């Protein structure tokens, strides 16, 4: 019990973590408190602003459902998601780059066979997606579990449509013995991230655009390899340089090639890193 | 669209706030992003830890109701609330010190008269609380709106009791013409902050005690004066040096004096600061 100035208070709070059994948790919490306090001191945070922050975080939490993750979206637009992706262990040369997970992944997507239509009625221009999953020495990876998900041409993921009772433009398939895969879907289109929640309020207050460049989400998991979470982005998209979640990497941009029959073809080859001793991501 | 290292990414995110019309908002968000990114880099935050953080914040938001504010509780135990209180404009000498607001304030508490019983059936040892509300030159402040709230002897605020249909140990009264006030209530007792939510999980994981020293909450508002949000703490309490929300200040500790008739008497005199040009707190 003392009259603490701000530095003393920060030390006092950090000191309360001394008995934390998990040393890593102690390290993370101590650093979090130091940086959070430094922020408040830096801007001389007022009581009104503190309460506005409390209310914003509360609304963000209450916007979350089993199919809507507003905190991931907030992390995305503040660049924290992409920063964390960048902090992952350095991968061997040639490994496909990772990007943000995004708020729209759903576990237990429909199981599909190679050649199947992932769209399942989602509106959009038909396209065929093919590619391969290999290791860094070029070895084909058979039976890799490939989750793919995307928005439709109206900019919505299936989980954003309240009247939909089945998955659309979302599925899980496995690579063939030679590492190849193929599925039908619809052409990815640019779309705005959801603006009907606190993150939308933040973007509006800061005059930031919600438009993401067109992309197709992939999560690829295989025994003995690091899980890869990434997107493939559409070459030529207007928003490649202004992605609100900072997810674009040049190596992830590919061409959706128009065909004579009016369809479109995308081909992308993925390379996974060998598993490290640390636990897999998800 | 570039391959951003972490410093470049932080600059890129901060740059996206350039068009924010409200310059103060721009300043606060830019600083927030810099400090948050610095934290992630400092601890080399992993994907698993990032996701654990997302899930923790989501659960915290979802624990909030109209009578339970888990984000305020989180801010309290991380010392951010008390830090922000300390950042308030320096007050003239003699002004009663402020402390944390806490998560259990409820607007529109029952209106009471001086002499009334605030307890309204809440279990506890009876006591009488008296005091005064004055300005820094000693002038009595008449008609000051005094909100008072406290836990009962079992450690619960009324809003924590799901079977209760009326307010208990919570009320609003006004100072008399001479600035004095008086009400009956129950003796404040030490109690643990709620541990059935994410904040409880955090305290358990860090082996921190949830026990707050006994205290009585006050919010005092009067025309022409700064709103005061504070507690009066009980002298001799076991937990004065280990308050989990870091709220104790020596000047706020007072004696609940036992009387010959078995009751207890608390007297505390409050001094409000003259209003400043900035808007009032709440």
HADDOCK unambig.tbl for C-alpha pairs under 7 A between the chains (distance, minus, plus):
assign (segid A and resid 1 and name CA) (segid B and resid 240 and name CA) 6.13 0.50 0.50
assign (segid A and resid 1 and name CA) (segid B and resid 241 and name CA) 4.61 0.50 0.50
assign (segid A and resid 1 and name CA) (segid B and resid 248 and name CA) 5.99 0.50 0.50
assign (segid A and resid 1 and name CA) (segid B and resid 249 and name CA) 6.34 0.50 0.50
assign (segid A and resid 1 and name CA) (segid B and resid 250 and name CA) 6.71 0.50 0.50
assign (segid A and resid 2 and name CA) (segid B and resid 249 and name CA) 6.14 0.50 0.50
assign (segid A and resid 2 and name CA) (segid B and resid 250 and name CA) 6.56 0.50 0.50
assign (segid A and resid 3 and name CA) (segid B and resid 249 and name CA) 5.88 0.50 0.50
assign (segid A and resid 6 and name CA) (segid B and resid 83 and name CA) 6.09 0.50 0.50
assign (segid A and resid 13 and name CA) (segid B and resid 78 and name CA) 6.58 0.50 0.50
assign (segid A and resid 13 and name CA) (segid B and resid 79 and name CA) 6.16 0.50 0.50
assign (segid A and resid 16 and name CA) (segid B and resid 208 and name CA) 6.90 0.50 0.50
assign (segid A and resid 17 and name CA) (segid B and resid 206 and name CA) 5.88 0.50 0.50
assign (segid A and resid 19 and name CA) (segid B and resid 206 and name CA) 6.33 0.50 0.50
assign (segid A and resid 19 and name CA) (segid B and resid 207 and name CA) 6.01 0.50 0.50
assign (segid A and resid 20 and name CA) (segid B and resid 205 and name CA) 6.56 0.50 0.50
assign (segid A and resid 20 and name CA) (segid B and resid 206 and name CA) 4.13 0.50 0.50
assign (segid A and resid 20 and name CA) (segid B and resid 207 and name CA) 5.83 0.50 0.50
assign (segid A and resid 21 and name CA) (segid B and resid 206 and name CA) 6.91 0.50 0.50
assign (segid A and resid 28 and name CA) (segid B and resid 43 and name CA) 6.14 0.50 0.50
assign (segid A and resid 31 and name CA) (segid B and resid 39 and name CA) 6.28 0.50 0.50
assign (segid A and resid 32 and name CA) (segid B and resid 39 and name CA) 6.07 0.50 0.50
assign (segid A and resid 33 and name CA) (segid B and resid 78 and name CA) 6.53 0.50 0.50
assign (segid A and resid 35 and name CA) (segid B and resid 35 and name CA) 5.64 0.50 0.50
assign (segid A and resid 35 and name CA) (segid B and resid 36 and name CA) 6.95 0.50 0.50
assign (segid A and resid 35 and name CA) (segid B and resid 39 and name CA) 6.00 0.50 0.50
assign (segid A and resid 36 and name CA) (segid B and resid 35 and name CA) 6.95 0.50 0.50
assign (segid A and resid 37 and name CA) (segid B and resid 80 and name CA) 6.45 0.50 0.50
assign (segid A and resid 39 and name CA) (segid B and resid 31 and name CA) 6.29 0.50 0.50
assign (segid A and resid 39 and name CA) (segid B and resid 32 and name CA) 6.08 0.50 0.50
assign (segid A and resid 39 and name CA) (segid B and resid 35 and name CA) 6.00 0.50 0.50
assign (segid A and resid 43 and name CA) (segid B and resid 28 and name CA) 6.14 0.50 0.50
assign (segid A and resid 44 and name CA) (segid B and resid 87 and name CA) 6.22 0.50 0.50
assign (segid A and resid 45 and name CA) (segid B and resid 84 and name CA) 6.32 0.50 0.50
assign (segid A and resid 46 and name CA) (segid B and resid 84 and name CA) 6.56 0.50 0.50
assign (segid A and resid 46 and name CA) (segid B and resid 88 and name CA) 6.53 0.50 0.50
assign (segid A and resid 47 and name CA) (segid B and resid 84 and name CA) 6.43 0.50 0.50
assign (segid A and resid 47 and name CA) (segid B and resid 85 and name CA) 6.99 0.50 0.50
assign (segid A and resid 47 and name CA) (segid B and resid 281 and name CA) 6.50 0.50 0.50
assign (segid A and resid 48 and name CA) (segid B and resid 281 and name CA) 6.14 0.50 0.50
assign (segid A and resid 54 and name CA) (segid B and resid 71 and name CA) 6.12 0.50 0.50
assign (segid A and resid 54 and name CA) (segid B and resid 72 and name CA) 6.58 0.50 0.50
assign (segid A and resid 57 and name CA) (segid B and resid 61 and name CA) 6.75 0.50 0.50
assign (segid A and resid 58 and name CA) (segid B and resid 61 and name CA) 4.57 0.50 0.50
assign (segid A and resid 58 and name CA) (segid B and resid 71 and name CA) 6.72 0.50 0.50
assign (segid A and resid 60 and name CA) (segid B and resid 61 and name CA) 6.96 0.50 0.50
assign (segid A and resid 61 and name CA) (segid B and resid 57 and name CA) 6.76 0.50 0.50
assign (segid A and resid 61 and name CA) (segid B and resid 58 and name CA) 4.58 0.50 0.50
assign (segid A and resid 61 and name CA) (segid B and resid 60 and name CA) 6.97 0.50 0.50
assign (segid A and resid 61 and name CA) (segid B and resid 61 and name CA) 3.93 0.50 0.50
assign (segid A and resid 61 and name CA) (segid B and resid 62 and name CA) 5.58 0.50 0.50
assign (segid A and resid 62 and name CA) (segid B and resid 61 and name CA) 5.58 0.50 0.50
assign (segid A and resid 62 and name CA) (segid B and resid 62 and name CA) 5.28 0.50 0.50
assign (segid A and resid 71 and name CA) (segid B and resid 54 and name CA) 6.13 0.50 0.50
assign (segid A and resid 71 and name CA) (segid B and resid 58 and name CA) 6.73 0.50 0.50
assign (segid A and resid 72 and name CA) (segid B and resid 54 and name CA) 6.57 0.50 0.50
assign (segid A and resid 78 and name CA) (segid B and resid 13 and name CA) 6.58 0.50 0.50
assign (segid A and resid 78 and name CA) (segid B and resid 33 and name CA) 6.52 0.50 0.50
assign (segid A and resid 79 and name CA) (segid B and resid 13 and name CA) 6.13 0.50 0.50
assign (segid A and resid 80 and name CA) (segid B and resid 37 and name CA) 6.43 0.50 0.50
assign (segid A and resid 83 and name CA) (segid B and resid 6 and name CA) 6.09 0.50 0.50
assign (segid A and resid 84 and name CA) (segid B and resid 45 and name CA) 6.32 0.50 0.50
assign (segid A and resid 84 and name CA) (segid B and resid 46 and name CA) 6.55 0.50 0.50
assign (segid A and resid 84 and name CA) (segid B and resid 47 and name CA) 6.43 0.50 0.50
assign (segid A and resid 85 and name CA) (segid B and resid 47 and name CA) 6.97 0.50 0.50
assign (segid A and resid 87 and name CA) (segid B and resid 44 and name CA) 6.22 0.50 0.50
assign (segid A and resid 88 and name CA) (segid B and resid 46 and name CA) 6.52 0.50 0.50
assign (segid A and resid 205 and name CA) (segid B and resid 20 and name CA) 6.56 0.50 0.50
assign (segid A and resid 206 and name CA) (segid B and resid 17 and name CA) 5.89 0.50 0.50
assign (segid A and resid 206 and name CA) (segid B and resid 19 and name CA) 6.34 0.50 0.50
assign (segid A and resid 206 and name CA) (segid B and resid 20 and name CA) 4.13 0.50 0.50
assign (segid A and resid 206 and name CA) (segid B and resid 21 and name CA) 6.90 0.50 0.50
assign (segid A and resid 207 and name CA) (segid B and resid 19 and name CA) 6.02 0.50 0.50
assign (segid A and resid 207 and name CA) (segid B and resid 20 and name CA) 5.83 0.50 0.50
assign (segid A and resid 208 and name CA) (segid B and resid 16 and name CA) 6.91 0.50 0.50
assign (segid A and resid 240 and name CA) (segid B and resid 1 and name CA) 6.14 0.50 0.50
assign (segid A and resid 241 and name CA) (segid B and resid 1 and name CA) 4.61 0.50 0.50
assign (segid A and resid 248 and name CA) (segid B and resid 1 and name CA) 6.08 0.50 0.50
assign (segid A and resid 249 and name CA) (segid B and resid 1 and name CA) 6.42 0.50 0.50
assign (segid A and resid 249 and name CA) (segid B and resid 2 and name CA) 6.18 0.50 0.50
assign (segid A and resid 249 and name CA) (segid B and resid 3 and name CA) 5.86 0.50 0.50
assign (segid A and resid 250 and name CA) (segid B and resid 1 and name CA) 6.73 0.50 0.50
assign (segid A and resid 250 and name CA) (segid B and resid 2 and name CA) 6.57 0.50 0.50
assign (segid A and resid 281 and name CA) (segid B and resid 47 and name CA) 6.50 0.50 0.50
assign (segid A and resid 281 and name CA) (segid B and resid 48 and name CA) 6.10 0.50 0.50
